Amino acid sequence: MKLYDFPPCPFGQKVRIVLAEKGLAYEFVQVDLSQGEQRRPEFLRLNPFGRVPVLVDEETTIYDSTIINEYLEDEYPEPPVLPAIGSSAQRARARSLEDFADTSFTLQVGQLIGEMGKAESDRDQGRIQRMQRSIERVLDYLNHESGQCRCVDKADARTVEHSKPARRNGAVCDRSLTGR
Ligand SMILES: N[C@@H](CCC(=O)N[C@@H](CS)C(=O)NCC(=O)O)C(=O)O
């Protein structure tokens, strides 16, 4: 099995977590997005949209992290990463949380990282404040869903802290980002 991926990509990380949970061996093929390697013809033959991650499992080529993970769950069901078949409501909830992470959390945090990675004088403070408010709503939702308070703050702070551009420009990574 081969995974075409770029280490900082959160969607690739999602797939790598499932591969690790299932104990599946694979070859990591780096597609360096900073060098535009996703636009090379040989990669576009795997994913015409030019995005990582892409999984190649023998004759099967799949792109999009959610679909890759569904494939892994179908093809390699043990150990499962979704609630059992038959527990439809719980499976739906797991999928909703995944969708929420993809559409309402990862993107916003990524945009905030991008803004904080700029030199301070170039940052759009209005945009930063809007993103902080949006992330704060997301964290409230996750804290409510998880029934816990502190872990989400810390996870979010780590995400930003580990961003190289943000670190390079001395971004403050803890409560100041979420305004708490
Ligand atoms: N919905 C896709 C999103 C994948 C995606 O946006 N990947 C980004 C990197 S995190 C990418 O490859 N961007 C390259 C580009 O847009 O040129 C998934 O879940 O796999």
The ligand as a Gaussian input file, in Angstrom:
#p B3LYP/6-31G(d) Opt

LIG

0 1
 N      -11.205000      16.922000       1.008000
 C       -9.810000      16.558000       0.812000
 C       -8.970000      17.784000       1.077000
 C       -7.498000      17.509000       0.764000
 C       -6.679000      18.815000       0.724000
 O       -7.226000      19.929000       0.749000
 N       -5.348000      18.661000       0.702000
 C       -4.477000      19.806000       0.611000
 C       -3.329000      19.686000       1.609000
 S       -3.850000      19.645000       3.311000
 C       -3.801000      19.816000      -0.767000
 O       -3.399000      18.807000      -1.259000
 N       -3.633000      21.016000      -1.337000
 C       -2.901000      21.174000      -2.557000
 C       -3.508000      22.172000      -3.479000
 O       -4.692000      22.536000      -3.253000
 O       -2.827000      22.564000      -4.423000
 C       -9.455000      15.401000       1.732000
 O      -10.129000      15.231000       2.766000
 O       -8.542000      14.621000       1.412000

